[in-house]
Amino acid sequence: MAQRTALRLDEQAEQDLAYLADIYGTQTAAVKSALAVLAHRERLRDRMRSFVAEVESESGDLTEAELETARKYFQ
């Protein structure tokens, strides 16, 4: 179902939207693309948190080096 949403943007956000709209063709396309990128990033973060929690529950705390290696797989 399509939905209209009104946004209150500050000056920087307006500039960002204009920049992205030039790239993606329309403000709608720019916002959809930005939402998709953000949602993908957050899903990866959720998966990494779950992975780390599972490994730590089985093996104990991960070292910073191990966490850094895990981050490479969830980019």
C-alpha positions, 0 to 999 in steps of 0.5 A: 500500500502506497503511503504519503509522508510529510517530513520536516527537514532542516536546511542540511537535510534539504540540501542532502535531499536535493543532492540525492534527488539529482542523482536518483531523479526524484525526491521520492526515489532518493528517499526510498533509496536512502531508506533501503540503504539504512534498513540494510545497514541496520539489518546487518548490525542486528545480524552481527549482534546476534552472531556475536551473542551466539558465539559469546554464549558458546565460547565466552567474550570475543577479543577486539581483534575477533570483533573487528574480523566479524565486522568485516563480514557484516558490512 
